[in-house]
Amino acid sequence: MTPDRNGGAAHVPPGSDAAGETRGNGTSLASPRNPAAGGGKTGGGGGKGRRRRVPDTWPEPAPRKRRDPYAAPRRSARLYLRADPAHIALLRFLLEAHGHLGVLSTLDSHRAVLCIVHSPESATEMREFLEEARELVPFEVIPRPGR
């Protein structure tokens, strides 16, 4: 090691054994980044910790439970509504927030004629949703337009 002008240790030549040596101010030359100087992790490699041991044989995965697919309806049910054009976005948001019970489409934005497409099996849930939504959004259920 060569001392600097102030009497402290300034440079450690490559290949020298700096373990146990101290700088001029009494601090050790060993550091976490210099394991050869006696500090930090032992074992070298510069990795981020221990590697996990990989087993020789992996356990067999558990068999998956098979689900019987339900029969999809051949036709979707539709409800037609008339609402204030300013409330269309709120009605769409409420329908999506209620678990995507159905899909809201705007048929005529000027007259605010809406169509909700839903599964026929969820007709009672849809009616319950509409009763709850009627408290927030004024609308009326209308027969199919154009008939």
PyMOL commands that set and color helices and strands:
alter all, ss='L'
color gray80, all
select helices_A, chain A and resi 35-37+85-97+120-133
alter helices_A, ss='H'
color red, helices_A
select strands_A, chain A and resi 2-3+9-11+77-83+102-108+113-118+139-142
alter strands_A, ss='S'
color yellow, strands_A
deselect
rebuild
show_as cartoon
